[in-house]
Amino acid sequence: MYPFEADKISPKNRWYIAAYSSEISMKPFERSFFNISVALYRTEAGKVVAM
């Protein structure tokens, strides 16, 4: 983790909050983390998926 690479401002190998539970439904939506797009949605069983 330390020291960071010169062009990095945050460690990637950590947990970050992606969304509030109330924001995530069965309809996928996009969030970006470290310039990487992630789709978030819930399955029919209600489980959260991030891919």
The first five atom37 places (N, CA, C, CB, O) and aatype in JSON, in Angstrom:
{
  "aatype": [12, 18, 14, 13, 6, 0, 3, 11, 9, 15, 14, 11, 2, 1, 17, 18, 9, 0, 0, 18, 15, 15, 6, 9, 15, 12, 11, 14, 13, 6, 1, 15, 13, 13, 2, 9, 15, 19, 0, 10, 18, 1, 16, 6, 0, 7, 11, 19, 19, 0, 12],
  "atom_mask": [
    [1, 1, 1, 1, 1],
    [1, 1, 1, 1, 1],
    [1, 1, 1, 1, 1],
    [1, 1, 1, 1, 1],
    [1, 1, 1, 1, 1],
    [1, 1, 1, 1, 1],
    [1, 1, 1, 1, 1],
    [1, 1, 1, 1, 1],
    [1, 1, 1, 1, 1],
    [1, 1, 1, 1, 1],
    [1, 1, 1, 1, 1],
    [1, 1, 1, 1, 1],
    [1, 1, 1, 1, 1],
    [1, 1, 1, 1, 1],
    [1, 1, 1, 1, 1],
    [1, 1, 1, 1, 1],
    [1, 1, 1, 1, 1],
    [1, 1, 1, 1, 1],
    [1, 1, 1, 1, 1],
    [1, 1, 1, 1, 1],
    [1, 1, 1, 1, 1],
    [1, 1, 1, 1, 1],
    [1, 1, 1, 1, 1],
    [1, 1, 1, 1, 1],
    [1, 1, 1, 1, 1],
    [1, 1, 1, 1, 1],
    [1, 1, 1, 1, 1],
    [1, 1, 1, 1, 1],
    [1, 1, 1, 1, 1],
    [1, 1, 1, 1, 1],
    [1, 1, 1, 1, 1],
    [1, 1, 1, 1, 1],
    [1, 1, 1, 1, 1],
    [1, 1, 1, 1, 1],
    [1, 1, 1, 1, 1],
    [1, 1, 1, 1, 1],
    [1, 1, 1, 1, 1],
    [1, 1, 1, 1, 1],
    [1, 1, 1, 1, 1],
    [1, 1, 1, 1, 1],
    [1, 1, 1, 1, 1],
    [1, 1, 1, 1, 1],
    [1, 1, 1, 1, 1],
    [1, 1, 1, 1, 1],
    [1, 1, 1, 1, 1],
    [1, 1, 1, 0, 1],
    [1, 1, 1, 1, 1],
    [1, 1, 1, 1, 1],
    [1, 1, 1, 1, 1],
    [1, 1, 1, 1, 1],
    [1, 1, 1, 1, 1]
  ],
  "atom_positions": [
    [[0.81, -1.18, 0.0], [0.0, 0.0, 0.0], [0.86, 1.25, 0.0], [-0.93, -0.01, 1.19], [0.6, 2.17, -0.78]],
    [[1.83, 1.32, 0.81], [2.68, 2.53, 0.88], [4.07, 2.17, 0.41], [2.72, 3.11, 2.33], [4.47, 1.02, 0.61]],
    [[4.83, 3.04, -0.19], [4.36, 4.36, -0.63], [3.51, 4.24, -1.89], [5.56, 5.31, -0.89], [3.62, 3.25, -2.61]],
    [[2.66, 5.23, -2.15], [1.85, 5.24, -3.36], [2.75, 5.46, -4.56], [0.76, 6.34, -3.28], [3.82, 6.05, -4.47]],
    [[2.29, 4.97, -5.69], [2.97, 5.29, -6.94], [2.79, 6.78, -7.21], [2.43, 4.41, -8.13], [1.81, 7.37, -6.74]],
    [[3.67, 7.39, -7.95], [3.67, 8.83, -8.17], [2.36, 9.34, -8.77], [4.82, 9.21, -9.07], [1.94, 10.45, -8.46]],
    [[1.71, 8.55, -9.64], [0.49, 9.02, -10.3], [-0.79, 8.56, -9.59], [0.47, 8.53, -11.72], [-1.88, 8.77, -10.13]],
    [[-0.7, 7.96, -8.41], [-1.87, 7.46, -7.69], [-2.16, 8.35, -6.48], [-1.67, 5.99, -7.25], [-1.24, 8.79, -5.79]],
    [[-3.45, 8.6, -6.23], [-3.81, 9.42, -5.07], [-4.47, 8.61, -3.97], [-4.73, 10.53, -5.49], [-4.57, 9.07, -2.83]],
    [[-4.92, 7.38, -4.29], [-5.6, 6.53, -3.31], [-5.23, 5.08, -3.56], [-7.12, 6.73, -3.38], [-4.97, 4.7, -4.7]],
    [[-5.21, 4.27, -2.52], [-4.93, 2.85, -2.72], [-6.14, 2.15, -3.34], [-4.56, 2.19, -1.38], [-7.27, 2.4, -2.93]],
    [[-5.92, 1.28, -4.3], [-7.0, 0.53, -4.92], [-7.4, -0.68, -4.08], [-6.61, 0.08, -6.32], [-8.53, -1.15, -4.17]],
    [[-6.51, -1.17, -3.29], [-6.73, -2.4, -2.55], [-7.45, -2.13, -1.22], [-5.4, -3.1, -2.3], [-6.98, -2.54, -0.16]],
    [[-8.57, -1.43, -1.29], [-9.35, -1.08, -0.11], [-10.83, -1.12, -0.46], [-8.95, 0.32, 0.44], [-11.19, -1.17, -1.63]],
    [[-11.7, -1.1, 0.57], [-13.14, -1.04, 0.38], [-13.57, 0.41, 0.31], [-13.89, -1.78, 1.51], [-13.13, 1.23, 1.12]],
    [[-14.43, 0.74, -0.63], [-14.99, 2.09, -0.79], [-16.5, 1.98, -0.91], [-14.37, 2.81, -2.03], [-17.01, 0.99, -1.45]],
    [[-17.21, 2.96, -0.43], [-18.67, 2.97, -0.55], [-19.04, 3.26, -2.0], [-19.3, 4.02, 0.42], [-18.61, 4.26, -2.57]],
    [[-19.83, 2.37, -2.59], [-20.23, 2.51, -3.98], [-21.57, 3.22, -4.11], [-20.3, 1.15, -4.66], [-21.78, 4.0, -5.04]],
    [[-22.49, 2.97, -3.18], [-23.83, 3.55, -3.24], [-24.56, 3.25, -1.93], [-24.63, 3.0, -4.46], [-24.18, 2.34, -1.18]],
    [[-25.59, 4.02, -1.68], [-26.48, 3.7, -0.56], [-27.35, 2.53, -0.99], [-27.36, 4.94, -0.14], [-27.65, 2.38, -2.17]],
    [[-27.76, 1.72, -0.05], [-28.61, 0.58, -0.34], [-29.89, 1.0, -1.06], [-28.96, -0.16, 0.95], [-30.36, 0.3, -1.95]],
    [[-30.43, 2.14, -0.67], [-31.68, 2.62, -1.29], [-31.5, 3.03, -2.75], [-32.22, 3.8, -0.49], [-32.48, 3.12, -3.48]],
    [[-30.28, 3.27, -3.18], [-30.01, 3.66, -4.57], [-30.01, 2.47, -5.53], [-28.68, 4.38, -4.66], [-30.19, 2.64, -6.73]],
    [[-29.8, 1.27, -5.0], [-29.58, 0.1, -5.85], [-30.89, -0.65, -6.04], [-28.51, -0.82, -5.24], [-31.51, -1.12, -5.08]],
    [[-31.3, -0.75, -7.3], [-32.53, -1.48, -7.64], [-32.19, -2.53, -8.69], [-33.65, -0.5, -8.16], [-31.02, -2.8, -8.96]],
    [[-33.23, -3.13, -9.28], [-32.99, -4.14, -10.31], [-32.54, -3.5, -11.62], [-34.26, -4.97, -10.54], [-32.04, -4.19, -12.51]],
    [[-32.72, -2.2, -11.75], [-32.26, -1.49, -12.95], [-30.78, -1.12, -12.77], [-33.12, -0.22, -13.22], [-30.45, -0.36, -11.86]],
    [[-29.88, -1.63, -13.62], [-28.45, -1.33, -13.49], [-28.15, 0.16, -13.65], [-27.65, -2.12, -14.51], [-28.79, 0.84, -14.45]],
    [[-27.17, 0.64, -12.9], [-26.67, 1.99, -13.09], [-25.16, 1.97, -12.95], [-27.31, 2.98, -12.09], [-24.59, 1.01, -12.42]],
    [[-24.51, 3.02, -13.42], [-23.05, 3.05, -13.5], [-22.45, 4.0, -12.47], [-22.61, 3.47, -14.9], [-22.98, 5.08, -12.21]],
    [[-21.34, 3.58, -11.89], [-20.49, 4.44, -11.07], [-19.05, 4.21, -11.53], [-20.67, 4.14, -9.53], [-18.72, 3.14, -12.04]],
    [[-18.2, 5.2, -11.34], [-16.8, 5.07, -11.72], [-15.91, 5.16, -10.49], [-16.4, 6.15, -12.75], [-16.12, 6.01, -9.62]],
    [[-14.94, 4.28, -10.44], [-13.96, 4.26, -9.37], [-12.58, 4.16, -10.01], [-14.21, 3.08, -8.38], [-12.3, 3.2, -10.73]],
    [[-11.73, 5.13, -9.75], [-10.38, 5.13, -10.31], [-10.42, 4.99, -11.83], [-9.55, 4.0, -9.7], [-9.62, 4.26, -12.42]],
    [[-11.35, 5.7, -12.45], [-11.55, 5.67, -13.91], [-11.95, 4.3, -14.44], [-10.3, 6.14, -14.6], [-11.69, 3.99, -15.61]],
    [[-12.56, 3.48, -13.6], [-13.08, 2.18, -14.02], [-14.59, 2.2, -13.81], [-12.4, 1.0, -13.21], [-15.05, 2.44, -12.7]],
    [[-15.35, 1.94, -14.86], [-16.81, 1.93, -14.76], [-17.29, 0.63, -14.14], [-17.45, 2.12, -16.14], [-16.81, -0.46, -14.48]],
    [[-18.25, 0.75, -13.22], [-18.82, -0.41, -12.53], [-20.34, -0.32, -12.64], [-18.36, -0.47, -11.04], [-20.92, 0.73, -12.39]],
    [[-20.99, -1.43, -13.01], [-22.45, -1.5, -13.05], [-22.92, -2.08, -11.73], [-22.95, -2.35, -14.26], [-22.4, -3.1, -11.27]],
    [[-23.9, -1.45, -11.12], [-24.49, -1.91, -9.86], [-25.96, -2.2, -10.08], [-24.29, -0.86, -8.73], [-26.66, -1.43, -10.73]],
    [[-26.45, -3.32, -9.52], [-27.87, -3.66, -9.59], [-28.18, -4.75, -8.59], [-28.26, -4.1, -11.02], [-27.27, -5.31, -7.98]],
    [[-29.46, -5.05, -8.41], [-29.9, -6.14, -7.54], [-30.46, -7.28, -8.39], [-30.97, -5.63, -6.53], [-31.07, -7.06, -9.44]],
    [[-30.25, -8.5, -7.91], [-30.83, -9.67, -8.55], [-32.3, -9.77, -8.12], [-30.04, -10.97, -8.18], [-32.75, -9.01, -7.28]],
    [[-33.03, -10.71, -8.7], [-34.42, -10.93, -8.3], [-34.52, -11.36, -6.84], [-35.06, -11.99, -9.2], [-35.54, -11.14, -6.19]],
    [[-33.46, -11.97, -6.32], [-33.42, -12.37, -4.91], [-33.04, -11.21, -4.0], [-32.44, -13.52, -4.71], [-33.06, -11.36, -2.78]],
    [[-32.7, -10.06, -4.58], [-32.37, -8.88, -3.77], [-30.9, -8.71, -3.45], [0.0, 0.0, 0.0], [-30.53, -7.76, -2.75]],
    [[-30.06, -9.59, -3.95], [-28.62, -9.46, -3.7], [-28.01, -8.41, -4.61], [-27.9, -10.81, -3.89], [-28.41, -8.27, -5.76]],
    [[-27.04, -7.67, -4.08], [-26.38, -6.63, -4.84], [-25.25, -7.22, -5.68], [-25.85, -5.54, -3.91], [-24.49, -8.07, -5.23]],
    [[-25.17, -6.75, -6.92], [-24.11, -7.18, -7.85], [-23.36, -5.95, -8.31], [-24.71, -7.96, -9.07], [-23.96, -4.92, -8.63]],
    [[-22.03, -6.05, -8.36], [-21.18, -5.01, -8.92], [-20.26, -5.69, -9.93], [-20.35, -4.26, -7.81], [-19.54, -6.63, -9.6]],
    [[-20.3, -5.2, -11.16], [-19.44, -5.82, -12.19], [-18.92, -4.79, -13.16], [-20.21, -6.9, -12.96], [-18.19, -5.13, -14.09]]
  ]
}
